[in-house]
């Protein structure tokens, strides 16, 4: 991107560079701004026109089986097809994390379920963030639609299981016996998701090998998340101060459970992708790599939640290998 170009900010949309053809196309598609295009009598680039058939849709380096003999022995065309499905799964993870993890926590606050939180300014900020999340959802749905069209994938991604973090949140909420436990579990997972999403998006946002449409969609999404991370961090800090000792311990422990779920490789989704493509030896490959410490996590950057816990003076209360995070 040209560093001298000013980003355009339209309420509800990620800031974008109007001189960048892919960023401009993504936002134009998102806004459905057809009348302006007709008025100025010029054709703006369509997402479909920017698709490069020879580029992979998802980085093979992120496949948890990369380097395993079964994966490496597959026909390159088959591996490419599964990389397209990995991209569809990545979008599904992003969409459902917004819809089932983050927005429910924001809704709890707006609805007054946390007495320590409230006020017009906070409610407005959260409502704006929820609007942002809907646009992010649409961005990733658009990107998946283009991939389906260009790769001729007719099977809906509903054949894929819900992302691991969504399933884990549902399991924990179902196990709660008290209303406060369900609310704190939702807020804890939302805090993890919003403080860690930038690391998840960064896996693709700067990748120069995959479809430019895909990396640009992720990059645009990522520009909004710094603000959202700050919002959820402040929510967590404020709520924590009003909790009892047992509730504080529950909240912190649940955040760490949420982090474990968020950063993990989603082997349930990969198992289904491999099954859809009738990969011989798939179960053997999964069993050999699933518990490999080097292949356990997809996301290795835990700095977002670490900063928050440090600000809350809670690092000493958690057992987590932060790696090289400073």
C-alpha positions as MATLAB code, in Angstrom:
seq = 'XXXXXXXXXXXXXXXXXXXXXXXXXXXXXXXXXXXXXXXXXXXXXXXXXXXXXXXXXXXXXXXXXXXXXXXXXXXXXXXXXXXXXXXXXXXXXXXXXXXXXXXXXXXXXXXXXXXXXXXXXXXXXXXXXXXXXXXXXXXXXXXXXXXXXXXXXXXXXXXXXXXXXXXXXXXXXXXXXXXXXXXXXXXXXXXXXXXXXXXXXXXXXXXXXXXXXXXXXXXXXXXXXXXXXXXXXXXXXXXXXXXXXXXXXXXXXXXXXXXXXXXXXXXXXXXXXXXXXXXXXXXXXXXXXXXXXXXXXXXXXXXXXXXXXXXXXXXXXXXXXXXXXX';
ca = [
       0.000    0.000    0.000;
       1.162    3.535   -0.705;
       2.107    4.909    2.710;
       1.327    8.468    1.593;
      -2.275    7.677    0.722;
      -4.920    8.639    3.255;
      -7.340    5.899    4.213;
     -11.007    6.593    3.578;
     -13.341    6.029    6.509;
     -17.035    5.420    5.901;
     -19.110    4.844    9.052;
     -19.541    1.109    9.616;
     -16.792    0.058    7.198;
     -13.103   -0.677    7.744;
     -10.777    2.166    6.670;
      -9.578    1.496    3.114;
      -7.193    2.790    0.479;
      -9.253    3.991   -2.541;
      -6.204    3.692   -4.813;
      -5.739    0.008   -3.970;
      -7.849   -1.938   -6.528;
      -8.533   -4.938   -4.306;
      -9.365   -2.954   -1.169;
     -11.606   -0.704   -3.230;
     -13.345   -3.706   -4.802;
     -13.952   -5.384   -1.444;
     -15.525   -2.266    0.048;
     -17.513   -1.525   -3.110;
     -18.912   -5.040   -3.058;
     -19.670   -4.662    0.633;
     -21.483   -1.380    0.270;
     -23.411   -2.353   -2.851;
     -22.647    1.108   -4.165;
     -23.944    0.469   -7.656;
     -25.562    3.864   -8.297;
     -22.342    5.811   -7.715;
     -20.494    3.629  -10.157;
     -23.131    4.225  -12.797;
     -23.131    7.968  -12.158;
     -19.414    8.463  -12.707;
     -19.572    6.250  -15.815;
     -16.569    4.145  -15.017;
     -16.155    0.465  -14.277;
     -14.617   -0.302  -10.920;
     -12.908   -3.672  -10.504;
     -15.199   -6.523   -9.459;
     -13.981   -9.108   -6.990;
     -14.547  -11.792   -9.629;
     -12.226   -9.969  -12.031;
      -9.423   -9.897   -9.458;
      -9.387  -13.638   -8.806;
      -6.153  -15.319   -9.937;
      -6.897  -18.947  -10.656;
      -3.297  -20.068  -10.189;
      -2.926  -18.756   -6.638;
      -3.802  -20.931   -3.634;
      -6.717  -19.816   -1.467;
      -5.032  -20.649    1.845;
      -1.384  -21.006    2.916;
      -0.239  -24.607    2.872;
       2.235  -23.758    5.657;
      -0.745  -23.455    8.025;
      -2.063  -26.951    7.306;
      -1.414  -28.998   10.479;
      -0.430  -32.003    8.339;
       2.117  -30.171    6.186;
       5.203  -32.362    5.912;
       3.384  -35.567    6.903;
       3.890  -38.362    4.336;
       0.151  -38.839    3.762;
      -0.391  -35.148    2.994;
       2.743  -34.795    0.902;
       1.835  -37.906   -1.070;
      -1.471  -36.477   -2.268;
      -1.956  -35.178   -5.780;
      -1.224  -31.409   -5.851;
      -4.644  -30.715   -7.378;
      -6.312  -32.491   -4.450;
      -4.236  -30.571   -1.930;
      -5.172  -27.332   -3.706;
      -8.852  -28.268   -3.502;
      -8.554  -28.833    0.235;
      -6.758  -25.502    0.651;
      -9.853  -23.897   -0.864;
     -11.927  -25.672    1.764;
      -9.492  -24.518    4.450;
     -10.191  -20.940    3.333;
     -13.945  -21.545    3.517;
     -13.457  -22.975    7.010;
     -11.343  -19.962    8.015;
     -14.181  -17.668    6.956;
     -16.733  -19.791    8.786;
     -14.617  -19.643   11.944;
     -14.407  -15.853   11.644;
     -18.132  -15.423   11.029;
     -19.293  -17.692   13.848;
     -16.772  -16.263   16.310;
     -18.363  -12.860   15.660;
     -21.956  -14.107   15.725;
     -21.913  -16.674   18.543;
     -19.065  -15.497   20.775;
     -18.565  -11.738   20.534;
     -21.971  -10.238   19.752;
     -23.777  -12.209   22.507;
     -21.380  -10.730   25.085;
     -21.917   -7.213   23.751;
     -25.678   -7.806   23.821;
     -25.483   -8.834   27.487;
     -23.924   -5.454   28.316;
     -26.433   -3.438   26.279;
     -29.296   -5.369   27.881;
     -28.023   -4.504   31.373;
     -26.990   -8.013   32.405;
     -23.784   -6.653   33.973;
     -24.854   -4.013   36.563;
     -21.303   -2.627   36.720;
     -21.451   -1.684   33.035;
     -23.693    0.791   31.271;
     -24.274    4.314   30.124;
     -25.023    5.877   26.725;
     -21.374    6.197   25.654;
     -20.555    2.545   26.297;
     -23.795    1.311   24.771;
     -23.191    3.368   21.649;
     -19.639    2.028   21.327;
     -20.852   -1.533   21.664;
     -23.690   -1.022   19.187;
     -21.203    0.400   16.684;
     -18.887   -2.555   17.278;
     -21.780   -4.949   16.660;
     -22.473   -3.197   13.354;
     -18.792   -3.604   12.488;
     -19.048   -7.307   13.204;
     -21.963   -7.649   10.781;
     -19.917   -6.003    8.027;
     -17.019   -8.314    8.815;
     -19.413  -11.226    8.462;
     -20.542   -9.956    5.072;
     -16.942   -9.440    3.930;
     -16.023  -13.031    4.689;
     -19.242  -14.381    3.188;
     -18.511  -12.440   -0.009;
     -14.994  -13.856   -0.117;
     -16.312  -17.398    0.304;
     -18.869  -16.822   -2.448;
     -16.145  -15.831   -4.912;
     -14.086  -18.885   -3.976;
     -17.084  -21.165   -4.501;
     -17.804  -19.679   -7.900;
     -14.237  -19.785   -9.144;
     -13.412  -23.219   -7.706;
     -16.825  -24.680   -8.629;
     -17.593  -25.810   -5.104;
     -21.282  -26.541   -4.759;
     -21.295  -28.294   -1.370;
     -22.304  -25.783    1.346;
     -19.939  -25.193    4.234;
     -22.721  -26.300    6.564;
     -21.189  -29.767    6.141;
     -18.326  -28.489    8.299;
     -18.764  -28.625   12.080;
     -18.994  -25.443   14.117;
     -15.536  -24.056   14.939;
     -13.877  -25.489   18.016;
     -14.175  -22.271   20.046;
     -17.920  -22.076   19.349;
     -18.435  -25.683   20.392;
     -16.339  -25.229   23.526;
     -18.286  -22.134   24.564;
     -21.585  -23.977   24.098;
     -20.327  -26.929   26.163;
     -19.232  -24.702   29.037;
     -22.431  -22.659   29.021;
     -24.501  -25.851   29.076;
     -22.514  -27.041   32.092;
     -23.170  -23.845   34.050;
     -25.701  -24.073   36.856;
     -25.860  -20.346   37.637;
     -26.832  -17.412   35.454;
     -23.710  -15.460   36.461;
     -21.544  -18.360   35.312;
     -23.096  -18.347   31.836;
     -22.697  -14.582   31.507;
     -19.089  -14.578   32.697;
     -18.275  -17.539   30.435;
     -19.638  -15.623   27.438;
     -17.730  -12.467   28.372;
     -14.525  -14.432   29.007;
     -14.639  -16.102   25.582;
     -15.518  -12.807   23.883;
     -12.566  -11.148   25.613;
     -10.231  -13.851   24.361;
     -11.678  -13.713   20.844;
     -11.400   -9.946   20.494;
      -7.939   -9.674   22.051;
      -6.648  -12.583   19.953;
      -8.456  -12.098   16.625;
      -5.733   -9.844   15.216;
      -3.187  -12.639   15.653;
      -5.582  -15.034   13.901;
      -6.195  -12.596   11.040;
      -2.495  -11.803   10.762;
      -1.885  -15.406    9.721;
      -3.290  -14.470    6.301;
      -3.377  -10.677    6.110;
       0.249  -10.270    5.023;
       0.601  -13.472    3.017;
       1.893  -12.659   -0.471;
       1.313  -16.091   -2.006;
      -2.421  -16.627   -1.562;
      -5.293  -14.958   -3.424;
      -4.952  -11.200   -3.083;
      -8.720  -10.974   -2.561;
      -8.416  -13.271    0.431;
      -5.466  -11.572    2.105;
      -6.991   -8.132    1.484;
     -10.342   -9.136    2.982;
      -8.544  -10.298    6.117;
      -6.381   -7.172    6.200;
      -9.401   -4.875    6.012;
     -11.101   -6.804    8.800;
      -8.003   -6.576   10.951;
      -7.982   -2.763   10.847;
     -11.163   -2.646   12.925;
     -10.069   -5.104   15.552;
      -7.623   -2.920   17.473;
     -10.550   -0.777   18.615;
     -12.666   -3.815   19.471;
      -9.836   -5.314   21.495;
      -9.671   -2.139   23.570;
     -13.425   -2.182   24.161;
     -13.572   -5.786   25.365;
     -10.461   -5.266   27.463;
     -12.118   -2.383   29.300;
     -15.284   -4.444   29.762;
     -13.270   -7.262   31.325;
     -11.370   -4.908   33.644;
     -14.512   -3.157   34.844;
     -16.540   -6.314   35.426;
     -13.649   -8.011   37.232;
     -13.498   -5.284   39.881;
     -17.097   -5.972   40.939;
     -16.805   -9.761   41.177;
     -16.518  -11.847   44.322;
     -13.318  -13.794   44.964;
     -14.799  -17.024   43.584;
     -16.255  -15.233   40.578;
     -12.898  -13.607   39.815;
     -11.181  -16.987   39.871;
     -13.914  -18.436   37.623;
     -13.589  -15.559   35.131;
      -9.798  -15.817   34.839;
      -9.835  -19.616   34.534;
     -12.505  -19.389   31.840;
     -10.476  -16.858   29.865;
      -7.573  -19.313   29.804;
      -9.907  -22.106   28.698;
     -11.137  -19.789   25.961;
      -7.582  -19.001   24.861;
      -6.778  -22.693   24.603;
      -9.837  -23.203   22.400;
      -9.231  -20.121   20.250;
      -5.613  -20.789   19.295;
      -5.894  -24.541   18.699;
      -5.806  -26.220   15.315;
      -9.371  -27.302   14.582;
      -8.910  -30.997   13.903;
     -12.660  -31.596   13.866;
     -12.983  -29.340   10.836;
      -9.916  -30.858    9.174;
     -11.257  -34.365    9.757;
     -14.389  -33.411    7.809;
     -12.420  -31.756    4.988;
     -10.281  -34.882    4.601;
     -13.401  -37.088    4.657;
     -15.093  -34.972    1.973;
     -12.130  -35.676   -0.291;
     -11.810  -39.398    0.565;
      -8.201  -39.077    1.692;
      -6.796  -42.544    2.347;
      -4.926  -42.755    5.630;
      -6.575  -39.611    6.994;
      -7.329  -41.010   10.449;
      -3.804  -42.369   10.813;
      -2.381  -38.982    9.841;
      -4.632  -37.148   12.311;
      -3.751  -39.518   15.153;
      -0.040  -39.023   14.468;
      -0.075  -35.234   14.473;
      -3.010  -34.184   16.661;
      -1.114  -34.406   19.931;
       2.203  -33.204   18.570;
       3.117  -30.128   20.644;
       4.455  -28.395   17.539;
       1.134  -28.874   15.715;
      -1.234  -28.238   18.608;
      -1.842  -24.531   18.005;
      -2.645  -22.662   14.823;
      -2.128  -19.275   16.502;
       1.163  -18.813   18.358;
       0.808  -15.129   19.261;
      -0.829  -14.769   22.680;
       0.286  -11.191   23.256;
      -3.201   -9.654   23.190;
      -4.540  -11.540   26.189;
      -1.159  -11.408   27.910;
      -1.191   -7.601   27.795;
      -4.690   -7.513   29.237;
      -3.820   -9.905   32.077;
      -0.677   -7.897   32.762;
      -2.732   -4.690   32.958;
      -5.050   -6.458   35.412;
      -2.064   -7.736   37.438;
      -3.212  -11.321   36.874;
      -0.298  -12.936   35.055;
       0.886  -14.598   38.239;
      -2.459  -16.362   38.600;
      -2.403  -18.234   35.296;
      -0.444  -21.232   34.081;
       0.341  -20.646   30.412;
       3.457  -20.929   28.294;
       3.617  -17.493   26.707;
       6.600  -18.496   24.590;
       8.603  -15.554   23.336;
       5.907  -12.977   24.030;
       7.387   -9.973   25.778;
];
